[in-house]
Amino acid sequence: MTGRPDSAPDPWALRDHVEGYLPEDDVLLAARASAARRGNAPVGPGAGAGLRFLAAGTAARAVVEVGTGMGVSGLWLLRGMAGDGVLTSIDIDPENQRAARQSFTAAGYGPSRLRLINGLGLEVLPRLTDGGYDLVFVDAGPADYPRYLDEAVRLLRGGGIIALHGVLSPGVLDPDVTDPGTVALREVARQVRDDDRLAPVLLPLGGGLLAAVKTA
């Protein structure tokens, strides 16, 4: 006999369950602690697991990440990528990338797996090869997300995936919140949904993970 539960699950308990489903190892925990000391906010374990899933599902060999941070998201991506895959990670802060490189090295990822570029994402991305990437992940200033989307679609091969983090940030669902970053998050969600070249999904992982496959 089947029936409905007496009450819906506690959404916070459900969130904690999702975030804790795949525990992080010492290397990831150390990178996360380093981020906390510097006041950075990396992706949570749930969003990290989502990134690994997307990288593994495409057998990604060429991945672009905007927002290296302390290397938390990069570690998750590398763990899903093909064994000879190369992660191109962009960050404006050289101290972030030095710390991230230490995390990558501690996890066993040498120079042949990494291309760390110091600079602004929107200045670096136009220099990368059209259609040359399997996955593009963006965790950067939300006000620029619509521009990042344009660059990502250009960079992806057919069947490649774009993933944007933080799209369910506080205020997105409140029409009275009209700061530029929040407005841009709403706009990029609309653009992804309405783009005939993309097959999107909005995942409530971490701060919200908007992913889309480039179908054409």
N, C-alpha and C positions, 0 to 999 in steps of 0.2 A: 504494500500500500504506500502510495506517495502522497505528500501533502506539502503545504507551504510552511516554512518555519514560523514560529510564534512571533518572532521579531527579526528585523533586518540586522545584519552584523554591524558592529560598531565600525564606522569608516576609519577611525584612527587606528583601531586594532588591526583592521584589514591592511591598512597602509604599512604598519609596522611589520606585519607578516610578509608582505611582498618585499619590503626593503631588506628583511633579514633572511629571505629564502636561500640566497647564495652568500654564505659568509666570506668575508675578505681575508686574505692571507696577510702575513706580516709585512710584505713589501707594500701592498696596497694600504694597509693601516698606517704604515710609516709615512707614505706619501700624503695620506689624508691628514695626519697629525701635523705635517709640515705646512700644509695648506691652512690649517686652523691657526697656526702660529703667525702666518703672514696675513691673515684676515681674508683669505680666498675662500670661495664656496664652490668646491668641485661637485661633479655629479654624484648622486647617492648610489648605493649599491644596486638599487633597482634599475636606475637608468644605465648604470655601467653594464649590468647584465644584459640589458636591452641592446646596448651598442655591440657587445660581444656576439650576441645572437645575430644581429644584422650583418656584421663582418663575416661571421662563419657561414651564414646562409648564402652569401654571395661569393664565398671563397676568395675574399678580397685580397688582392695583391698590391693595389695602389690606393691608399687612403689619404685624404686631406683632413686635417683637424685645424679649426680656427679657435685658438684659446688653449695653449698648452697647459697653463697653470703649473701645478706641482707634478703633473704626470698621471693623475688618477684616471681620467678618461682615456688617455693614451695607452695605459696598461691594459685596460679592458679591451680596447680596440685591438691591440697587438695580440692578445690572447685568442681573439676570434679570427684573425687574419691567417692567410696561407703562410706556411713556414718560411717562404722566401719573400713575403710581402714587405713593402716599405711604407712606413708612416711618415708623411710630410706634416709637420706640426708647426703652426705659426703663432707667435706671441710677441707682443710689443715689449715685454719686460725680460731683459736678459737674465736677471736673477731667477725668475721663474724657470727659464729653460735650463739653467745650470742645475737647479734642484731636480727638475724633471729628468735630466740626463742621468743623474745619480740614481734615481728610482728605476729608470729603464735598465741601467747597467746591473743594478742589484737583482733585477728580475731575469737577467741573462740575455738581454737584447743589446747587441753590439752595434757599431757604427753602420754596418751594412743594412740594418733594418730601420734606420732612422735618418730623417732629414729635418733638422730643426732650423727654422728660419725666423730670425728676429726682425719684426716689422709689423706694420699695420696690415690686417687681413685684406682690406679692400685695395691696398696697394700691391700686395704680393699676389693675390689670386689672378689678376689679369695676366700675369707673366707665366702662369701654368698652362699646360697643354690642353686644348679643347678635346673633349671626349676621352681623356686619358686616365680617368679614375673610376674606381668601383664604388667608392663611398666618400661622401663629404659630410663631415660633422661640424656643426657650428655651435659654440658656446661663448658668445661674445656680447657686445653692447646691443640690446634689443632694438634700439632706434634704427640700426642699420640692417636689420634682418631682411627687409624686402630686397635690398641690394645684394646681400649675401645669397639670397635665393636665386637671383638672376645669374650670378657667377657660378653657383653650384650646378645649375641646369646645364650651363655651357660646358663645365668640366666633366660631367658624368657621361659615361658610355651608356648605350641602351641597356636597360636592366640594372643600371647602377642606382644607388640609394642616397638620398639626402636626409639628414636628421638634424633637426633644430631643437636645442634644449632651452627650457625655461618658458615655453609658450603658454603655460598655465600659471604664470606668476600672479600674485595678489593684485586685484584690480582689473584683470582682463574681462571678468564677467560682470563688472560694475560699469554701466554706461556713463556714470557720473565721473569716472576716472579718465582724464583726457591728457595725461602727460605724454610727451612724444614717444617714449619707449612703449607704453601700454598701447597706444594707438597703432604703433608699428607692429606689435605682436598680433593685434586683431587683423591688421591688413595682410600680414604674411600668411596667416591661417586661411584667410579668404582666397588669397592668390593661389596657394597650394591646392585648395579644394576645387577651384574653378579652372585650373590649368589642365587642358585635355592631354598634355604630355605626361601627366603625373597620376599615379594611383596612390592616394594618401591614406594614412591612418594616424589618429591622434591617441597617444598612449599616456595614461595618467601615472607615469613613472617619474619619480623625483619632482622636478619643477615642471613637468610636462614635456614629452618627447613627441614632436611632430615629424613623422617619417613619410617618405614618398618614394616610390619606384619610378624611374624614368622609363616610360613605356614607348616613347617615340622620339 
